[in-house]
Amino acid sequence: MSKVEVKKVVVAYSGGLDTSVIIPWLKENYGCEVIAFVADVGQGDEELVGIEEKAIASGASECYVADLKAEMVKDYIYPTLKTGAYYEGKYLLGTSMARPIIAKAQVEVARKVGADALAHGCTGKGNDQVRFEGAFAALAPDLHVIAPWREWDLVSREECLDYLAERNIPCAASLTKIYSRDANAWHISTEGGVLESTWNAPNEDCWVWTVDAEQAPNEAEYVTLNVEKGEVVAIDGKAVTPYEALLDLNEKGAKHGVGRIDIVENRLVGMKSRGCYETPGGTIMMEALRSVEQLVLDKASFEFREELGIKAAQLVYDGRWFTPLCESVMAASESLAQDVNGEVVIKLYKGQAVATQKRSDNSLYSEEFATFGEDEVYDQSHAGGFIRLYSLASRIRAMNAAKK
């Protein structure tokens, strides 16, 4: 297959083995200038220290590092939270939500330096190739996209290490890596190793942020969250930004073993994969928002928000963030969230985050109406007429059957 002529390419660079190989491979196979782009989405300082020097040593002419943490939480995570999105009922979309902002920032760097191509290190088996390239298509359809894993003949970690060694390019990676991990401010995922067999229980090496619930403190911790328009705005009475809220709740939740899931999910490309995901702060946030919704959303609105959550999860997971449908779903959930204001107390204990107290000025719950005791606001005889009309279709159907 003949290669498209490329003069300058911006590659999404992590500093790991794959992207360290991609930089010299692009130079050799496309004869182009390579610029590295690093997205700081909260993966941790240990992955970012010295990363610019590492990129230059691999052959990049420049390396741009963008701090996207606060923007990711405010403009990508918080809007998704309002939809109530869980992918396949469990996954809080940690990797999925980080990809659109990374791709967007990568395109911005490409425009800034006058690049005519974009590159990523996603494999041909995963979801991320679709997420990146779907975003590229929406934001920069004129730029060529290079996916080395779909082109080169390197098939193993050993071959990648040999490739770098032959070119005297330093790399801290080794053959001893067991798990594949992806981290950002929202979550950390672990795949591979013992998890490749679904009959293997995850061991403690599969978990990074959170303690085992059995080893968590024996005393519960209570945290109070204030919610305005579907967003956590204060914790224990202290006003916080979205990013500050996440950092605080991550620490609190991880200490109590909150936010662990072990899931076999359906990838977009057709295969199933297994992963252990840790989302401590997000789990607490989701519990708080859904608890306030229980108070303020009427039955029909709540059911519609549930539908929005299912659709949003599919769109975000499938890399369709920059689409009219995703924009519409987010706008609908934003509208419903206007009355989602309140205060919630969450109990953190042995892996669980449970709302124990909740209140809202917009609450539709009325103790006067709901009481099992004597009341003066509800005439129970009115329910008879309601039930007769509500079940009218069933009554007519039965009468028709009796005539046959």
VENTAJO-V951097 format. One record per residue. PSI is psi in whole degrees, -180 to 180 (999 if undefined). D_CENTER is the distance of its C-alpha to the mean C-alpha in Angstrom with 2 decimals. Layout:
PSI:D_CENTER / PSI:D_CENTER
This chain:
126:35.79 / 142:36.77 / 145:34.30 / 142:33.69 / 124:35.33 / 136:32.90 / -40:34.05 / 128:31.00 / 140:27.43 / 122:24.32 / 135:22.20 / 114:18.65 / 131:19.83 / -16:18.32 / -3:21.72 / -175:21.29 / -49:23.83 / -52:22.57 / -23:22.34 / -32:25.54 / -36:27.26 / -39:25.93 / -55:27.64 / -33:31.17 / -41:30.65 / -42:29.94 / -41:33.02 / -37:35.19 / -21:34.20 / -10:33.73 / 36:36.03 / 165:33.72 / 138:32.62 / 127:29.16 / 129:27.07 / 139:24.08 / 125:20.99 / 128:18.78 / 120:15.57 / 100:15.27 / 20:11.66 / 24:12.78 / -14:13.25 / 145:16.65 / -30:20.17 / -25:21.40 / -13:19.55 / -20:20.76 / 125:24.34 / 14:26.78 / -32:24.30 / -45:26.37 / -38:29.51 / -41:27.91 / -42:26.93 / -40:30.48 / -26:31.99 / -11:30.20 / 1:31.88 / 144:29.72 / -29:31.91 / 163:29.40 / 122:26.03 / 132:23.88 / 123:21.30 / 128:19.09 / 105:17.63 / 6:14.45 / -55:13.03 / -42:14.47 / -38:13.86 / -45:10.13 / -45:9.98 / -46:12.85 / -9:12.39 / -48:8.80 / -49:7.03 / -44:10.42 / -38:11.29 / -38:8.45 / -38:9.48 / -27:12.95 / -19:12.59 / 29:11.84 / 121:9.32 / 125:9.15 / 126:9.30 / 37:12.86 / -3:13.32 / -38:11.43 / 127:7.92 / 23:5.29 / 36:2.79 / -51:2.48 / -41:4.87 / -43:4.70 / -22:4.06 / -26:6.45 / -43:8.86 / -38:10.54 / -34:11.56 / -47:12.80 / -42:14.70 / -46:16.10 / -34:17.38 / -42:18.80 / -40:20.68 / -40:22.02 / -41:23.42 / -41:24.92 / -40:26.68 / -40:27.89 / -1:29.52 / 34:30.75 / 154:28.99 / 8:29.57 / 159:26.77 / 150:23.20 / 152:22.16 / 165:19.20 / 23:19.24 / 143:17.18 / 167:19.25 / 1:20.67 / -19:19.18 / 179:15.44 / -30:12.81 / -31:12.26 / -38:15.82 / -41:15.27 / -46:12.28 / -50:14.43 / -27:17.62 / -40:16.55 / -42:15.72 / -42:18.97 / -37:20.89 / -32:19.98 / -27:20.56 / 65:23.23 / -15:24.94 / -15:27.98 / 138:26.51 / 145:26.96 / 129:24.04 / 126:24.84 / 89:22.91 / -38:25.16 / -19:23.89 / 0:25.25 / -44:28.51 / 171:29.71 / 14:31.57 / 129:29.93 / -2:28.73 / 165:28.25 / -37:27.28 / -44:31.04 / -37:31.77 / -42:29.19 / -39:30.75 / -39:34.18 / -46:33.31 / -40:32.53 / -40:35.54 / -24:37.86 / 8:36.92 / 38:37.08 / 121:33.52 / 143:32.25 / 132:29.09 / -8:28.07 / 156:26.48 / 178:28.59 / -4:29.14 / -3:28.17 / 127:24.39 / -45:23.36 / 152:19.60 / 124:16.91 / 148:14.20 / 127:11.19 / 148:10.38 / -175:9.17 / -25:9.84 / -40:6.87 / 175:7.44 / 137:9.82 / 150:10.44 / 127:14.08 / 164:15.81 / -167:19.48 / -136:22.57 / -19:23.66 / -11:20.54 / -20:21.94 / 123:24.37 / -8:23.02 / -9:26.23 / 126:25.37 / 145:23.96 / 139:21.46 / -180:23.49 / -22:22.81 / -17:22.01 / -11:18.80 / 136:17.49 / -48:17.18 / -40:16.08 / 149:17.34 / 156:20.94 / 136:22.25 / -33:22.84 / -25:26.48 / -1:26.76 / 163:25.08 / 145:27.54 / -6:30.03 / 132:29.93 / 152:27.24 / 138:25.65 / 131:25.27 / 135:23.05 / 125:23.64 / 133:21.02 / 132:22.25 / 132:20.33 / 124:21.43 / 42:20.41 / 17:17.23 / 139:16.23 / 120:16.97 / -14:19.86 / 147:21.83 / 123:21.82 / 42:25.21 / -3:26.93 / 125:25.61 / 137:23.96 / 150:20.70 / 165:18.50 / -44:14.78 / -41:14.27 / -40:17.24 / -44:16.07 / -45:12.91 / -45:15.22 / -47:17.80 / -30:15.88 / -45:14.25 / -46:17.90 / -46:19.29 / -41:16.97 / -38:17.19 / -29:20.95 / 11:21.14 / 23:19.00 / 141:16.38 / 15:12.95 / 135:13.99 / 150:13.48 / 111:15.30 / 143:14.44 / 113:16.10 / 160:14.00 / 111:15.38 / 157:14.38 / -33:15.09 / -1:18.15 / -28:19.75 / 163:19.68 / 151:18.07 / 155:16.37 / 140:16.01 / 152:13.66 / 120:13.59 / 139:10.36 / 119:10.91 / 69:9.10 / -53:12.39 / -40:12.08 / -37:9.25 / -40:11.51 / -44:14.40 / -45:13.13 / -41:12.36 / -40:15.83 / -47:17.46 / -43:16.40 / -30:17.29 / -40:20.49 / -38:21.61 / -39:20.99 / -30:23.35 / -39:25.98 / -21:25.79 / 132:24.71 / 171:27.55 / -49:27.32 / -41:26.90 / -41:24.30 / -42:22.23 / -39:22.55 / -40:21.51 / -36:18.38 / -42:17.58 / -41:18.20 / -38:15.98 / -42:13.03 / -45:13.88 / -43:14.38 / -41:11.27 / -43:9.16 / -44:11.59 / -46:11.63 / -44:8.06 / -39:8.11 / 7:11.61 / 32:11.28 / 38:13.24 / -47:11.85 / 59:15.34 / 156:17.38 / -37:19.74 / -44:18.32 / -41:14.80 / -40:16.73 / -42:18.92 / -44:16.37 / -38:14.84 / -39:18.50 / -44:19.49 / -33:16.97 / -40:18.01 / -46:21.55 / -29:21.15 / -7:19.59 / -31:22.79 / 2:24.51 / 74:21.69 / 138:23.46 / -172:24.46 / 135:24.56 / 139:23.14 / 123:24.16 / 129:21.76 / 123:23.46 / 117:21.82 / 121:23.78 / 53:23.58 / -2:19.93 / 145:19.84 / 108:18.73 / 130:21.11 / 124:22.29 / -23:26.04 / 143:27.12 / 145:26.03 / 156:27.95 / 140:27.79 / -20:30.51 / 10:29.17 / 136:29.33 / -3:30.98 / 129:31.92 / 118:35.63 / -32:37.36 / -39:40.61 / -37:39.53 / -13:37.56 / 146:40.17 / -7:42.01 / -170:45.00 / 138:47.52 / 166:46.32 / 12:48.01 / -7:45.21 / 120:44.60 / 105:47.37 / -21:46.40 / -22:49.01 / -24:46.91 / -28:44.40 / -47:47.05 / -39:47.20 / -47:43.46 / -38:43.15 / -43:46.06 / -39:44.46 / -34:40.97 / 16:42.50 / -42:45.03 / -42:43.68 / -39:43.89 / -46:47.40 / -40:48.61 / -43:47.18 / -38:49.06 / -40:52.23 / -41:52.12 / -34:51.74 / -23:54.73 / -19:56.93 / 999:56.49
